[in-house]
Amino acid sequence: IGCGGVVMAVQQMSAPTDIPSSALYIFVSFWFWLGVYIATGYVSQALPYVSEVYGKLSESEKEEWKMRGPSTLHAAWISVLSLYILQVDRLAEDRLFGRSDLVSAVMLPSFGYMFADTATEIYVTSRKIGYTTPVSAVAHHVCSVLAQLATMLPAPDQMLYLSIVIASTEVTTPTLNFRWYLVKAGCSRGATILGIVLLAQWVYFRLVPCGS
C-alpha cells in the first residue's frame, strides 16, 4: 500500500464531524491509549533484554516507563499527520487560511490520549509509590487541549494552522522518550547520540516551527 492509500484510509477515519460521533471517537481512543499503557508493561516483561532492564526499575520508574509507551505512539501519530497536512496537503492548498479533512484524524485521537494520560497520571500518583504528576505535564495537556479545541470549534482559520503547527512539534517526543529508555538501560553512548538528535529537532521543529 502506497502513501496515497494510507492517506485515503486516514481520510475515511476522519469522517466524524457531529458531536455524538466525535464523542464516541474520543471515547474509543481513550480506551485505546489506556490499552497501549497496559500493553507496554506486558511487552516490556516479555522481551529478552528489555525485561532485564525493566525488572530492575523501581515501581515509580516502571509506571513512567509504561506511560512513555502511549506517549511515544501518540506523538509519532500526530506529528507525522500534522507535518503531512502542513507540508504536503498544505491545509487543502491554502497553508494559512485553508482547512484539511485530515484534521480530525489528528485531533480526536489526541483528545482521547490527553484524557487517558491524565487519568493514568492521577491513578499512578494516588498509589503513593513515589511518583508525582509533574506540573509541566498538566500544563502541557491543558495547552494542548485548548489548541486542539481551536481546530474543532468555529474559530479563525489562522488558529487551525497554528494548532497544527503546535501538534507537529510533538515529533521531538519519541526521541525524548527513547533517550530516556536508553538512559535507564545504561546505554550512555546511544543516549548521547539521541541527545544530539533531540537538540537538532528542538531547534528545527520547536524554535523554527516547520522550518519556516
Buried (B, 14 or more C-beta within 10 A) or exposed (E): EEEEEEBEEBBEBBEBEEEEEBEEBBEEBBEBBBEBBBEBBEBBEEEEEBEEBBEEBEEBBBBBBBBBBBBBBBBBBBBBBBBBBBEEBBBEEEBEEBBBBBBBBBBBBBBBBBBBBBBBBEEBBEEEEEBEBEEEBEEEBEEBBEBBBBBBEEEEEEBBBBBBBBBBBBBBBBBBBBBBBBBBBEBEEBBEEBBEBBEEBBEBBBEEBBEE
